């Protein structure tokens, strides 16, 4: 699947399945990434651990946030369509303290 960031109308991140044989083919769904909506630009995923992917989301704004979303762990199964739709997970934000250092605030459960 892939995620499309919509910058108009709903201001969300939609998961889309390009496989015509998939039950999700004609039904894109809003993901947990978009939260309440925003001016999102891009999504990247680190799927080094297939049971615990980590998603990164940028905003299309001069001072837009860089977010890191860790979905709830799926014990015993590989991440799938539901990974971006299940309740829970942790959203973190990268915070720049000044021009030379950065820090991230404590993780907040979703």
Phi, psi and omega in degrees: 000169173221166180243131178249127179267121183261123183260006179227165177058276185271340179055053184228174174249120186253135174269132184231138177249115183279359182276113182300338180273356181280145176293346181262002186306312183261012184226072175302148181232144174294137181262173175290343184298323186282349182044238182274004179108157181179184181261073188278147183248308188210155176231138173228154181230138171258106181250035177305319175256108185296343177268348182219071177291155177235131184251143177238138186226132177249157176251145180271077181201147181308321179246030182293151183282152166252116184252149175236122180245123175249109181290166178301143179295139178253084183303130175077000179221154178282146179301144179219202182309316185293344184307321182266011182233342180291151176292154177098192183100171182233128176252126178238156181234139174279130181240125176269123181279323174200194184285351185246340182227162176218162180207162174240140179289167177303147180295143177244125177295148180261000000 
